[in-house]
Amino acid sequence: MADKTTTHFAHGQLKAIVERIERLEEEKKTIAADIKEVYAEAKGTGFDIKILRKVISLRKKEPTERQEEEALIDVYLAALGMAPSVAEEAA
């Protein structure tokens, strides 16, 4: 009889977890739609969405993490011959 009670409890617990996840997934869809609307509004105002997304991504990072990323980008660009020259930087 203990097995039946344990199984029933696990079934109820599993169902509750699945229902919570489903509710959260639905909320996530709603929030994603809201974010999409804000991006559309920004685009309508004249903002570049690609750059806006990058700015938001950078704001999520710590300053040291951003600096490390920028340094690596500079190294990679230099390795590809794409880094601005010193004369260009001075201008």
PyMOL Python script that loads the backbone (N, CA, C, O; Angstrom):
from pymol import cmd

cmd.read_pdbstr("""\
ATOM      1  N   MET A   1       0.817  -1.180   0.000  1.00  0.00           N
ATOM      2  CA  MET A   1       0.000   0.000   0.000  1.00  0.00           C
ATOM      3  C   MET A   1       0.875   1.264   0.000  1.00  0.00           C
ATOM      4  O   MET A   1       0.457   2.299  -0.518  1.00  0.00           O
ATOM      5  N   ALA A   2       2.064   1.190   0.565  1.00  0.00           N
ATOM      6  CA  ALA A   2       2.961   2.342   0.577  1.00  0.00           C
ATOM      7  C   ALA A   2       3.385   2.711  -0.838  1.00  0.00           C
ATOM      8  O   ALA A   2       3.552   3.889  -1.155  1.00  0.00           O
ATOM      9  N   ASP A   3       3.556   1.704  -1.685  1.00  0.00           N
ATOM     10  CA  ASP A   3       3.951   1.972  -3.065  1.00  0.00           C
ATOM     11  C   ASP A   3       2.873   2.757  -3.799  1.00  0.00           C
ATOM     12  O   ASP A   3       3.176   3.671  -4.566  1.00  0.00           O
ATOM     13  N   LYS A   4       1.624   2.401  -3.565  1.00  0.00           N
ATOM     14  CA  LYS A   4       0.520   3.094  -4.227  1.00  0.00           C
ATOM     15  C   LYS A   4       0.457   4.548  -3.771  1.00  0.00           C
ATOM     16  O   LYS A   4       0.233   5.441  -4.588  1.00  0.00           O
ATOM     17  N   THR A   5       0.650   4.796  -2.488  1.00  0.00           N
ATOM     18  CA  THR A   5       0.630   6.155  -1.956  1.00  0.00           C
ATOM     19  C   THR A   5       1.793   6.961  -2.524  1.00  0.00           C
ATOM     20  O   THR A   5       1.623   8.114  -2.919  1.00  0.00           O
ATOM     21  N   THR A   6       2.969   6.352  -2.562  1.00  0.00           N
ATOM     22  CA  THR A   6       4.151   7.019  -3.099  1.00  0.00           C
ATOM     23  C   THR A   6       3.953   7.337  -4.574  1.00  0.00           C
ATOM     24  O   THR A   6       4.296   8.432  -5.019  1.00  0.00           O
ATOM     25  N   THR A   7       3.412   6.404  -5.329  1.00  0.00           N
ATOM     26  CA  THR A   7       3.168   6.616  -6.750  1.00  0.00           C
ATOM     27  C   THR A   7       2.152   7.725  -6.954  1.00  0.00           C
ATOM     28  O   THR A   7       2.323   8.574  -7.829  1.00  0.00           O
ATOM     29  N   HIS A   8       1.100   7.722  -6.154  1.00  0.00           N
ATOM     30  CA  HIS A   8       0.068   8.751  -6.256  1.00  0.00           C
ATOM     31  C   HIS A   8       0.674  10.121  -5.937  1.00  0.00           C
ATOM     32  O   HIS A   8       0.402  11.100  -6.632  1.00  0.00           O
ATOM     33  N   PHE A   9       1.488  10.186  -4.895  1.00  0.00           N
ATOM     34  CA  PHE A   9       2.125  11.450  -4.511  1.00  0.00           C
ATOM     35  C   PHE A   9       3.048  11.929  -5.632  1.00  0.00           C
ATOM     36  O   PHE A   9       3.019  13.104  -5.998  1.00  0.00           O
ATOM     37  N   ALA A  10       3.858  11.036  -6.173  1.00  0.00           N
ATOM     38  CA  ALA A  10       4.781  11.396  -7.247  1.00  0.00           C
ATOM     39  C   ALA A  10       4.003  11.865  -8.479  1.00  0.00           C
ATOM     40  O   ALA A  10       4.412  12.808  -9.156  1.00  0.00           O
ATOM     41  N   HIS A  11       2.899  11.211  -8.759  1.00  0.00           N
ATOM     42  CA  HIS A  11       2.060  11.592  -9.892  1.00  0.00           C
ATOM     43  C   HIS A  11       1.535  13.011  -9.695  1.00  0.00           C
ATOM     44  O   HIS A  11       1.591  13.827 -10.615  1.00  0.00           O
ATOM     45  N   GLY A  12       1.029  13.306  -8.512  1.00  0.00           N
ATOM     46  CA  GLY A  12       0.504  14.641  -8.213  1.00  0.00           C
ATOM     47  C   GLY A  12       1.597  15.691  -8.257  1.00  0.00           C
ATOM     48  O   GLY A  12       1.386  16.797  -8.755  1.00  0.00           O
ATOM     49  N   GLN A  13       2.754  15.347  -7.742  1.00  0.00           N
ATOM     50  CA  GLN A  13       3.879  16.278  -7.732  1.00  0.00           C
ATOM     51  C   GLN A  13       4.351  16.542  -9.170  1.00  0.00           C
ATOM     52  O   GLN A  13       4.628  17.684  -9.539  1.00  0.00           O
ATOM     53  N   LEU A  14       4.436  15.494  -9.963  1.00  0.00           N
ATOM     54  CA  LEU A  14       4.850  15.626 -11.351  1.00  0.00           C
ATOM     55  C   LEU A  14       3.865  16.503 -12.128  1.00  0.00           C
ATOM     56  O   LEU A  14       4.267  17.380 -12.893  1.00  0.00           O
ATOM     57  N   LYS A  15       2.586  16.256 -11.922  1.00  0.00           N
ATOM     58  CA  LYS A  15       1.556  17.032 -12.609  1.00  0.00           C
ATOM     59  C   LYS A  15       1.674  18.507 -12.241  1.00  0.00           C
ATOM     60  O   LYS A  15       1.563  19.370 -13.112  1.00  0.00           O
ATOM     61  N   ALA A  16       1.896  18.806 -10.968  1.00  0.00           N
ATOM     62  CA  ALA A  16       2.025  20.189 -10.512  1.00  0.00           C
ATOM     63  C   ALA A  16       3.238  20.860 -11.160  1.00  0.00           C
ATOM     64  O   ALA A  16       3.165  22.019 -11.569  1.00  0.00           O
ATOM     65  N   ILE A  17       4.343  20.138 -11.250  1.00  0.00           N
ATOM     66  CA  ILE A  17       5.551  20.683 -11.855  1.00  0.00           C
ATOM     67  C   ILE A  17       5.320  20.967 -13.336  1.00  0.00           C
ATOM     68  O   ILE A  17       5.680  22.035 -13.831  1.00  0.00           O
ATOM     69  N   VAL A  18       4.720  20.010 -14.041  1.00  0.00           N
ATOM     70  CA  VAL A  18       4.447  20.181 -15.467  1.00  0.00           C
ATOM     71  C   VAL A  18       3.524  21.376 -15.689  1.00  0.00           C
ATOM     72  O   VAL A  18       3.754  22.160 -16.610  1.00  0.00           O
ATOM     73  N   GLU A  19       2.507  21.531 -14.883  1.00  0.00           N
ATOM     74  CA  GLU A  19       1.581  22.653 -15.029  1.00  0.00           C
ATOM     75  C   GLU A  19       2.261  23.989 -14.766  1.00  0.00           C
ATOM     76  O   GLU A  19       1.973  24.975 -15.444  1.00  0.00           O
ATOM     77  N   ARG A  20       3.169  24.030 -13.777  1.00  0.00           N
ATOM     78  CA  ARG A  20       3.918  25.262 -13.507  1.00  0.00           C
ATOM     79  C   ARG A  20       4.789  25.628 -14.692  1.00  0.00           C
ATOM     80  O   ARG A  20       4.846  26.789 -15.095  1.00  0.00           O
ATOM     81  N   ILE A  21       5.472  24.629 -15.253  1.00  0.00           N
ATOM     82  CA  ILE A  21       6.331  24.873 -16.413  1.00  0.00           C
ATOM     83  C   ILE A  21       5.501  25.381 -17.579  1.00  0.00           C
ATOM     84  O   ILE A  21       5.905  26.317 -18.270  1.00  0.00           O
ATOM     85  N   GLU A  22       4.349  24.775 -17.802  1.00  0.00           N
ATOM     86  CA  GLU A  22       3.468  25.210 -18.896  1.00  0.00           C
ATOM     87  C   GLU A  22       3.034  26.659 -18.712  1.00  0.00           C
ATOM     88  O   GLU A  22       3.019  27.430 -19.672  1.00  0.00           O
ATOM     89  N   ARG A  23       2.678  27.036 -17.478  1.00  0.00           N
ATOM     90  CA  ARG A  23       2.279  28.421 -17.199  1.00  0.00           C
ATOM     91  C   ARG A  23       3.445  29.378 -17.473  1.00  0.00           C
ATOM     92  O   ARG A  23       3.263  30.436 -18.076  1.00  0.00           O
ATOM     93  N   LEU A  24       4.634  28.993 -17.024  1.00  0.00           N
ATOM     94  CA  LEU A  24       5.803  29.843 -17.229  1.00  0.00           C
ATOM     95  C   LEU A  24       6.152  29.972 -18.712  1.00  0.00           C
ATOM     96  O   LEU A  24       6.542  31.045 -19.171  1.00  0.00           O
ATOM     97  N   GLU A  25       6.011  28.887 -19.448  1.00  0.00           N
ATOM     98  CA  GLU A  25       6.252  28.938 -20.898  1.00  0.00           C
ATOM     99  C   GLU A  25       5.273  29.901 -21.567  1.00  0.00           C
ATOM    100  O   GLU A  25       5.645  30.645 -22.475  1.00  0.00           O
ATOM    101  N   GLU A  26       4.047  29.883 -21.120  1.00  0.00           N
ATOM    102  CA  GLU A  26       3.037  30.797 -21.678  1.00  0.00           C
ATOM    103  C   GLU A  26       3.388  32.244 -21.343  1.00  0.00           C
ATOM    104  O   GLU A  26       3.261  33.127 -22.191  1.00  0.00           O
ATOM    105  N   GLU A  27       3.830  32.486 -20.110  1.00  0.00           N
ATOM    106  CA  GLU A  27       4.254  33.830 -19.711  1.00  0.00           C
ATOM    107  C   GLU A  27       5.455  34.273 -20.540  1.00  0.00           C
ATOM    108  O   GLU A  27       5.559  35.436 -20.931  1.00  0.00           O
ATOM    109  N   LYS A  28       6.362  33.331 -20.803  1.00  0.00           N
ATOM    110  CA  LYS A  28       7.551  33.629 -21.596  1.00  0.00           C
ATOM    111  C   LYS A  28       7.160  34.066 -23.011  1.00  0.00           C
ATOM    112  O   LYS A  28       7.761  34.986 -23.566  1.00  0.00           O
ATOM    113  N   LYS A  29       6.157  33.411 -23.591  1.00  0.00           N
ATOM    114  CA  LYS A  29       5.671  33.788 -24.922  1.00  0.00           C
ATOM    115  C   LYS A  29       5.107  35.204 -24.904  1.00  0.00           C
ATOM    116  O   LYS A  29       5.353  35.993 -25.817  1.00  0.00           O
ATOM    117  N   THR A  30       4.358  35.512 -23.870  1.00  0.00           N
ATOM    118  CA  THR A  30       3.765  36.842 -23.740  1.00  0.00           C
ATOM    119  C   THR A  30       4.852  37.904 -23.610  1.00  0.00           C
ATOM    120  O   THR A  30       4.787  38.950 -24.256  1.00  0.00           O
ATOM    121  N   ILE A  31       5.839  37.633 -22.783  1.00  0.00           N
ATOM    122  CA  ILE A  31       6.939  38.582 -22.588  1.00  0.00           C
ATOM    123  C   ILE A  31       7.730  38.751 -23.882  1.00  0.00           C
ATOM    124  O   ILE A  31       8.107  39.868 -24.237  1.00  0.00           O
ATOM    125  N   ALA A  32       7.985  37.642 -24.593  1.00  0.00           N
ATOM    126  CA  ALA A  32       8.712  37.720 -25.867  1.00  0.00           C
ATOM    127  C   ALA A  32       7.943  38.587 -26.866  1.00  0.00           C
ATOM    128  O   ALA A  32       8.544  39.366 -27.607  1.00  0.00           O
ATOM    129  N   ALA A  33       6.633  38.453 -26.886  1.00  0.00           N
ATOM    130  CA  ALA A  33       5.812  39.282 -27.784  1.00  0.00           C
ATOM    131  C   ALA A  33       5.898  40.750 -27.382  1.00  0.00           C
ATOM    132  O   ALA A  33       5.962  41.628 -28.243  1.00  0.00           O
ATOM    133  N   ASP A  34       5.901  41.021 -26.079  1.00  0.00           N
ATOM    134  CA  ASP A  34       6.024  42.399 -25.597  1.00  0.00           C
ATOM    135  C   ASP A  34       7.375  42.995 -26.004  1.00  0.00           C
ATOM    136  O   ASP A  34       7.445  44.147 -26.434  1.00  0.00           O
ATOM    137  N   ILE A  35       8.433  42.217 -25.866  1.00  0.00           N
ATOM    138  CA  ILE A  35       9.771  42.679 -26.234  1.00  0.00           C
ATOM    139  C   ILE A  35       9.823  42.963 -27.731  1.00  0.00           C
ATOM    140  O   ILE A  35      10.403  43.962 -28.158  1.00  0.00           O
ATOM    141  N   LYS A  36       9.221  42.089 -28.521  1.00  0.00           N
ATOM    142  CA  LYS A  36       9.182  42.287 -29.967  1.00  0.00           C
ATOM    143  C   LYS A  36       8.486  43.599 -30.317  1.00  0.00           C
ATOM    144  O   LYS A  36       8.915  44.309 -31.227  1.00  0.00           O
ATOM    145  N   GLU A  37       7.424  43.915 -29.604  1.00  0.00           N
ATOM    146  CA  GLU A  37       6.704  45.172 -29.825  1.00  0.00           C
ATOM    147  C   GLU A  37       7.583  46.377 -29.504  1.00  0.00           C
ATOM    148  O   GLU A  37       7.554  47.377 -30.221  1.00  0.00           O
ATOM    149  N   VAL A  38       8.361  46.285 -28.434  1.00  0.00           N
ATOM    150  CA  VAL A  38       9.235  47.395 -28.050  1.00  0.00           C
ATOM    151  C   VAL A  38      10.320  47.591 -29.110  1.00  0.00           C
ATOM    152  O   VAL A  38      10.654  48.723 -29.460  1.00  0.00           O
ATOM    153  N   TYR A  39      10.867  46.492 -29.617  1.00  0.00           N
ATOM    154  CA  TYR A  39      11.859  46.606 -30.692  1.00  0.00           C
ATOM    155  C   TYR A  39      11.235  47.236 -31.941  1.00  0.00           C
ATOM    156  O   TYR A  39      11.869  48.060 -32.601  1.00  0.00           O
ATOM    157  N   ALA A  40      10.017  46.857 -32.262  1.00  0.00           N
ATOM    158  CA  ALA A  40       9.330  47.436 -33.417  1.00  0.00           C
ATOM    159  C   ALA A  40       9.121  48.935 -33.203  1.00  0.00           C
ATOM    160  O   ALA A  40       9.283  49.729 -34.129  1.00  0.00           O
ATOM    161  N   GLU A  41       8.768  49.306 -32.001  1.00  0.00           N
ATOM    162  CA  GLU A  41       8.592  50.728 -31.668  1.00  0.00           C
ATOM    163  C   GLU A  41       9.913  51.470 -31.829  1.00  0.00           C
ATOM    164  O   GLU A  41       9.952  52.567 -32.385  1.00  0.00           O
ATOM    165  N   ALA A  42      11.003  50.862 -31.337  1.00  0.00           N
ATOM    166  CA  ALA A  42      12.323  51.485 -31.452  1.00  0.00           C
ATOM    167  C   ALA A  42      12.710  51.647 -32.921  1.00  0.00           C
ATOM    168  O   ALA A  42      13.252  52.678 -33.319  1.00  0.00           O
ATOM    169  N   LYS A  43      12.430  50.625 -33.716  1.00  0.00           N
ATOM    170  CA  LYS A  43      12.733  50.691 -35.150  1.00  0.00           C
ATOM    171  C   LYS A  43      11.923  51.802 -35.807  1.00  0.00           C
ATOM    172  O   LYS A  43      12.435  52.540 -36.648  1.00  0.00           O
ATOM    173  N   GLY A  44      10.667  51.914 -35.421  1.00  0.00           N
ATOM    174  CA  GLY A  44       9.814  52.970 -35.963  1.00  0.00           C
ATOM    175  C   GLY A  44      10.291  54.360 -35.590  1.00  0.00           C
ATOM    176  O   GLY A  44      10.005  55.330 -36.293  1.00  0.00           O
ATOM    177  N   THR A  45      11.010  54.458 -34.495  1.00  0.00           N
ATOM    178  CA  THR A  45      11.550  55.733 -34.038  1.00  0.00           C
ATOM    179  C   THR A  45      12.872  56.053 -34.728  1.00  0.00           C
ATOM    180  O   THR A  45      13.381  57.170 -34.634  1.00  0.00           O
ATOM    181  N   GLY A  46      13.428  55.042 -35.433  1.00  0.00           N
ATOM    182  CA  GLY A  46      14.666  55.271 -36.173  1.00  0.00           C
ATOM    183  C   GLY A  46      15.901  54.613 -35.590  1.00  0.00           C
ATOM    184  O   GLY A  46      17.003  54.805 -36.103  1.00  0.00           O
ATOM    185  N   PHE A  47      15.735  53.844 -34.534  1.00  0.00           N
ATOM    186  CA  PHE A  47      16.890  53.161 -33.949  1.00  0.00           C
ATOM    187  C   PHE A  47      17.234  51.916 -34.755  1.00  0.00           C
ATOM    188  O   PHE A  47      16.356  51.261 -35.315  1.00  0.00           O
ATOM    189  N   ASP A  48      18.532  51.598 -34.805  1.00  0.00           N
ATOM    190  CA  ASP A  48      19.020  50.401 -35.474  1.00  0.00           C
ATOM    191  C   ASP A  48      18.855  49.235 -34.492  1.00  0.00           C
ATOM    192  O   ASP A  48      19.494  49.208 -33.440  1.00  0.00           O
ATOM    193  N   ILE A  49      18.012  48.296 -34.835  1.00  0.00           N
ATOM    194  CA  ILE A  49      17.672  47.198 -33.930  1.00  0.00           C
ATOM    195  C   ILE A  49      18.867  46.291 -33.654  1.00  0.00           C
ATOM    196  O   ILE A  49      19.054  45.836 -32.525  1.00  0.00           O
ATOM    197  N   LYS A  50      19.666  46.032 -34.666  1.00  0.00           N
ATOM    198  CA  LYS A  50      20.844  45.176 -34.483  1.00  0.00           C
ATOM    199  C   LYS A  50      21.784  45.786 -33.444  1.00  0.00           C
ATOM    200  O   LYS A  50      22.297  45.087 -32.570  1.00  0.00           O
ATOM    201  N   ILE A  51      22.001  47.081 -33.549  1.00  0.00           N
ATOM    202  CA  ILE A  51      22.874  47.772 -32.597  1.00  0.00           C
ATOM    203  C   ILE A  51      22.222  47.824 -31.222  1.00  0.00           C
ATOM    204  O   ILE A  51      22.898  47.654 -30.208  1.00  0.00           O
ATOM    205  N   LEU A  52      20.933  48.053 -31.182  1.00  0.00           N
ATOM    206  CA  LEU A  52      20.204  48.087 -29.912  1.00  0.00           C
ATOM    207  C   LEU A  52      20.326  46.753 -29.179  1.00  0.00           C
ATOM    208  O   LEU A  52      20.544  46.724 -27.968  1.00  0.00           O
ATOM    209  N   ARG A  53      20.185  45.656 -29.910  1.00  0.00           N
ATOM    210  CA  ARG A  53      20.344  44.329 -29.299  1.00  0.00           C
ATOM    211  C   ARG A  53      21.757  44.143 -28.747  1.00  0.00           C
ATOM    212  O   ARG A  53      21.941  43.559 -27.679  1.00  0.00           O
ATOM    213  N   LYS A  54      22.752  44.643 -29.483  1.00  0.00           N
ATOM    214  CA  LYS A  54      24.142  44.530 -29.035  1.00  0.00           C
ATOM    215  C   LYS A  54      24.356  45.347 -27.769  1.00  0.00           C
ATOM    216  O   LYS A  54      25.022  44.893 -26.839  1.00  0.00           O
ATOM    217  N   VAL A  55      23.790  46.557 -27.730  1.00  0.00           N
ATOM    218  CA  VAL A  55      23.917  47.409 -26.536  1.00  0.00           C
ATOM    219  C   VAL A  55      23.295  46.713 -25.330  1.00  0.00           C
ATOM    220  O   VAL A  55      23.872  46.716 -24.243  1.00  0.00           O
ATOM    221  N   ILE A  56      22.143  46.129 -25.515  1.00  0.00           N
ATOM    222  CA  ILE A  56      21.476  45.426 -24.412  1.00  0.00           C
ATOM    223  C   ILE A  56      22.328  44.243 -23.955  1.00  0.00           C
ATOM    224  O   ILE A  56      22.458  43.990 -22.757  1.00  0.00           O
ATOM    225  N   SER A  57      22.900  43.531 -24.904  1.00  0.00           N
ATOM    226  CA  SER A  57      23.774  42.409 -24.573  1.00  0.00           C
ATOM    227  C   SER A  57      24.994  42.884 -23.773  1.00  0.00           C
ATOM    228  O   SER A  57      25.387  42.248 -22.796  1.00  0.00           O
ATOM    229  N   LEU A  58      25.582  43.996 -24.192  1.00  0.00           N
ATOM    230  CA  LEU A  58      26.755  44.528 -23.490  1.00  0.00           C
ATOM    231  C   LEU A  58      26.409  45.007 -22.085  1.00  0.00           C
ATOM    232  O   LEU A  58      27.211  44.860 -21.163  1.00  0.00           O
ATOM    233  N   ARG A  59      25.223  45.577 -21.919  1.00  0.00           N
ATOM    234  CA  ARG A  59      24.821  46.066 -20.589  1.00  0.00           C
ATOM    235  C   ARG A  59      24.655  44.936 -19.577  1.00  0.00           C
ATOM    236  O   ARG A  59      24.740  45.159 -18.370  1.00  0.00           O
ATOM    237  N   LYS A  60      24.420  43.734 -20.070  1.00  0.00           N
ATOM    238  CA  LYS A  60      24.263  42.582 -19.172  1.00  0.00           C
ATOM    239  C   LYS A  60      25.596  42.118 -18.606  1.00  0.00           C
ATOM    240  O   LYS A  60      25.638  41.401 -17.606  1.00  0.00           O
ATOM    241  N   LYS A  61      26.688  42.529 -19.250  1.00  0.00           N
ATOM    242  CA  LYS A  61      28.016  42.049 -18.864  1.00  0.00           C
ATOM    243  C   LYS A  61      28.673  43.010 -17.885  1.00  0.00           C
ATOM    244  O   LYS A  61      28.393  44.208 -17.869  1.00  0.00           O
ATOM    245  N   GLU A  62      29.548  42.449 -17.078  1.00  0.00           N
ATOM    246  CA  GLU A  62      30.357  43.261 -16.176  1.00  0.00           C
ATOM    247  C   GLU A  62      31.371  44.036 -17.010  1.00  0.00           C
ATOM    248  O   GLU A  62      31.766  43.578 -18.082  1.00  0.00           O
ATOM    249  N   PRO A  63      31.801  45.215 -16.529  1.00  0.00           N
ATOM    250  CA  PRO A  63      32.779  46.005 -17.302  1.00  0.00           C
ATOM    251  C   PRO A  63      34.042  45.222 -17.660  1.00  0.00           C
ATOM    252  O   PRO A  63      34.545  45.347 -18.777  1.00  0.00           O
ATOM    253  N   THR A  64      34.554  44.430 -16.747  1.00  0.00           N
ATOM    254  CA  THR A  64      35.777  43.662 -17.041  1.00  0.00           C
ATOM    255  C   THR A  64      35.528  42.621 -18.126  1.00  0.00           C
ATOM    256  O   THR A  64      36.391  42.385 -18.971  1.00  0.00           O
ATOM    257  N   GLU A  65      34.370  42.010 -18.107  1.00  0.00           N
ATOM    258  CA  GLU A  65      34.024  41.033 -19.130  1.00  0.00           C
ATOM    259  C   GLU A  65      33.921  41.714 -20.503  1.00  0.00           C
ATOM    260  O   GLU A  65      34.376  41.168 -21.508  1.00  0.00           O
ATOM    261  N   ARG A  66      33.322  42.908 -20.534  1.00  0.00           N
ATOM    262  CA  ARG A  66      33.224  43.668 -21.787  1.00  0.00           C
ATOM    263  C   ARG A  66      34.608  44.037 -22.305  1.00  0.00           C
ATOM    264  O   ARG A  66      34.880  43.923 -23.500  1.00  0.00           O
ATOM    265  N   GLN A  67      35.485  44.482 -21.401  1.00  0.00           N
ATOM    266  CA  GLN A  67      36.833  44.874 -21.803  1.00  0.00           C
ATOM    267  C   GLN A  67      37.608  43.688 -22.365  1.00  0.00           C
ATOM    268  O   GLN A  67      38.314  43.822 -23.364  1.00  0.00           O
ATOM    269  N   GLU A  68      37.476  42.530 -21.724  1.00  0.00           N
ATOM    270  CA  GLU A  68      38.147  41.328 -22.209  1.00  0.00           C
ATOM    271  C   GLU A  68      37.640  40.960 -23.601  1.00  0.00           C
ATOM    272  O   GLU A  68      38.423  40.606 -24.482  1.00  0.00           O
ATOM    273  N   GLU A  69      36.329  41.048 -23.789  1.00  0.00           N
ATOM    274  CA  GLU A  69      35.735  40.730 -25.086  1.00  0.00           C
ATOM    275  C   GLU A  69      36.229  41.697 -26.152  1.00  0.00           C
ATOM    276  O   GLU A  69      36.587  41.278 -27.253  1.00  0.00           O
ATOM    277  N   GLU A  70      36.252  42.987 -25.835  1.00  0.00           N
ATOM    278  CA  GLU A  70      36.721  43.986 -26.792  1.00  0.00           C
ATOM    279  C   GLU A  70      38.189  43.769 -27.143  1.00  0.00           C
ATOM    280  O   GLU A  70      38.583  43.922 -28.299  1.00  0.00           O
ATOM    281  N   ALA A  71      39.007  43.409 -26.133  1.00  0.00           N
ATOM    282  CA  ALA A  71      40.425  43.145 -26.381  1.00  0.00           C
ATOM    283  C   ALA A  71      40.596  41.954 -27.316  1.00  0.00           C
ATOM    284  O   ALA A  71      41.427  41.987 -28.224  1.00  0.00           O
ATOM    285  N   LEU A  72      39.813  40.906 -27.095  1.00  0.00           N
ATOM    286  CA  LEU A  72      39.896  39.734 -27.975  1.00  0.00           C
ATOM    287  C   LEU A  72      39.436  40.060 -29.388  1.00  0.00           C
ATOM    288  O   LEU A  72      40.020  39.580 -30.359  1.00  0.00           O
ATOM    289  N   ILE A  73      38.405  40.865 -29.505  1.00  0.00           N
ATOM    290  CA  ILE A  73      37.942  41.283 -30.832  1.00  0.00           C
ATOM    291  C   ILE A  73      39.055  42.044 -31.543  1.00  0.00           C
ATOM    292  O   ILE A  73      39.302  41.825 -32.729  1.00  0.00           O
ATOM    293  N   ASP A  74      39.727  42.939 -30.819  1.00  0.00           N
ATOM    294  CA  ASP A  74      40.842  43.694 -31.407  1.00  0.00           C
ATOM    295  C   ASP A  74      41.950  42.759 -31.876  1.00  0.00           C
ATOM    296  O   ASP A  74      42.502  42.947 -32.960  1.00  0.00           O
ATOM    297  N   VAL A  75      42.279  41.755 -31.068  1.00  0.00           N
ATOM    298  CA  VAL A  75      43.321  40.785 -31.431  1.00  0.00           C
ATOM    299  C   VAL A  75      42.908  40.032 -32.695  1.00  0.00           C
ATOM    300  O   VAL A  75      43.711  39.882 -33.616  1.00  0.00           O
ATOM    301  N   TYR A  76      41.686  39.569 -32.745  1.00  0.00           N
ATOM    302  CA  TYR A  76      41.202  38.815 -33.903  1.00  0.00           C
ATOM    303  C   TYR A  76      41.201  39.691 -35.155  1.00  0.00           C
ATOM    304  O   TYR A  76      41.628  39.253 -36.224  1.00  0.00           O
ATOM    305  N   LEU A  77      40.718  40.937 -35.019  1.00  0.00           N
ATOM    306  CA  LEU A  77      40.698  41.840 -36.170  1.00  0.00           C
ATOM    307  C   LEU A  77      42.112  42.122 -36.657  1.00  0.00           C
ATOM    308  O   LEU A  77      42.357  42.152 -37.863  1.00  0.00           O
ATOM    309  N   ALA A  78      43.043  42.329 -35.732  1.00  0.00           N
ATOM    310  CA  ALA A  78      44.434  42.573 -36.106  1.00  0.00           C
ATOM    311  C   ALA A  78      45.006  41.361 -36.838  1.00  0.00           C
ATOM    312  O   ALA A  78      45.717  41.513 -37.832  1.00  0.00           O
ATOM    313  N   ALA A  79      44.701  40.171 -36.355  1.00  0.00           N
ATOM    314  CA  ALA A  79      45.188  38.948 -36.993  1.00  0.00           C
ATOM    315  C   ALA A  79      44.650  38.803 -38.412  1.00  0.00           C
ATOM    316  O   ALA A  79      45.294  38.193 -39.265  1.00  0.00           O
ATOM    317  N   LEU A  80      43.482  39.356 -38.659  1.00  0.00           N
ATOM    318  CA  LEU A  80      42.872  39.289 -39.992  1.00  0.00           C
ATOM    319  C   LEU A  80      43.203  40.510 -40.845  1.00  0.00           C
ATOM    320  O   LEU A  80      42.720  40.637 -41.970  1.00  0.00           O
ATOM    321  N   GLY A  81      44.034  41.414 -40.301  1.00  0.00           N
ATOM    322  CA  GLY A  81      44.391  42.619 -41.035  1.00  0.00           C
ATOM    323  C   GLY A  81      43.255  43.615 -41.113  1.00  0.00           C
ATOM    324  O   GLY A  81      43.219  44.444 -42.022  1.00  0.00           O
ATOM    325  N   MET A  82      42.331  43.548 -40.177  1.00  0.00           N
ATOM    326  CA  MET A  82      41.153  44.416 -40.209  1.00  0.00           C
ATOM    327  C   MET A  82      41.183  45.493 -39.145  1.00  0.00           C
ATOM    328  O   MET A  82      40.267  46.312 -39.073  1.00  0.00           O
ATOM    329  N   ALA A  83      42.215  45.510 -38.319  1.00  0.00           N
ATOM    330  CA  ALA A  83      42.283  46.495 -37.234  1.00  0.00           C
ATOM    331  C   ALA A  83      42.608  47.862 -37.811  1.00  0.00           C
ATOM    332  O   ALA A  83      43.399  47.965 -38.749  1.00  0.00           O
ATOM    333  N   PRO A  84      42.009  48.914 -37.263  1.00  0.00           N
ATOM    334  CA  PRO A  84      42.329  50.263 -37.754  1.00  0.00           C
ATOM    335  C   PRO A  84      43.788  50.597 -37.465  1.00  0.00           C
ATOM    336  O   PRO A  84      44.332  50.200 -36.434  1.00  0.00           O
ATOM    337  N   SER A  85      44.407  51.316 -38.367  1.00  0.00           N
ATOM    338  CA  SER A  85      45.809  51.690 -38.164  1.00  0.00           C
ATOM    339  C   SER A  85      45.895  52.776 -37.101  1.00  0.00           C
ATOM    340  O   SER A  85      44.887  53.381 -36.738  1.00  0.00           O
ATOM    341  N   VAL A  86      47.107  53.018 -36.604  1.00  0.00           N
ATOM    342  CA  VAL A  86      47.319  54.044 -35.575  1.00  0.00           C
ATOM    343  C   VAL A  86      46.917  55.408 -36.115  1.00  0.00           C
ATOM    344  O   VAL A  86      46.348  56.207 -35.371  1.00  0.00           O
ATOM    345  N   ALA A  87      47.190  55.704 -37.382  1.00  0.00           N
ATOM    346  CA  ALA A  87      46.836  56.980 -37.984  1.00  0.00           C
ATOM    347  C   ALA A  87      45.322  57.168 -38.000  1.00  0.00           C
ATOM    348  O   ALA A  87      44.829  58.268 -37.751  1.00  0.00           O
ATOM    349  N   GLU A  88      44.576  56.084 -38.295  1.00  0.00           N
ATOM    350  CA  GLU A  88      43.128  56.167 -38.310  1.00  0.00           C
ATOM    351  C   GLU A  88      42.584  56.425 -36.918  1.00  0.00           C
ATOM    352  O   GLU A  88      41.628  57.181 -36.747  1.00  0.00           O
ATOM    353  N   GLU A  89      43.204  55.787 -35.911  1.00  0.00           N
ATOM    354  CA  GLU A  89      42.737  55.960 -34.530  1.00  0.00           C
ATOM    355  C   GLU A  89      42.966  57.376 -34.065  1.00  0.00           C
ATOM    356  O   GLU A  89      42.157  57.903 -33.301  1.00  0.00           O
ATOM    357  N   ALA A  90      44.059  58.025 -34.502  1.00  0.00           N
ATOM    358  CA  ALA A  90      44.385  59.385 -34.081  1.00  0.00           C
ATOM    359  C   ALA A  90      43.435  60.402 -34.704  1.00  0.00           C
ATOM    360  O   ALA A  90      43.226  61.481 -34.150  1.00  0.00           O
ATOM    361  N   ALA A  91      42.866  60.062 -35.840  1.00  0.00           N
ATOM    362  CA  ALA A  91      41.982  61.003 -36.545  1.00  0.00           C
ATOM    363  C   ALA A  91      40.657  61.179 -35.892  1.00  0.00           C
ATOM    364  O   ALA A  91      39.823  61.941 -36.382  1.00  0.00           O
TER     365      ALA A  91
END
""", "prot")
cmd.dss("prot")
cmd.show_as("cartoon", "prot")
cmd.util.cbc("prot")
cmd.orient("prot")
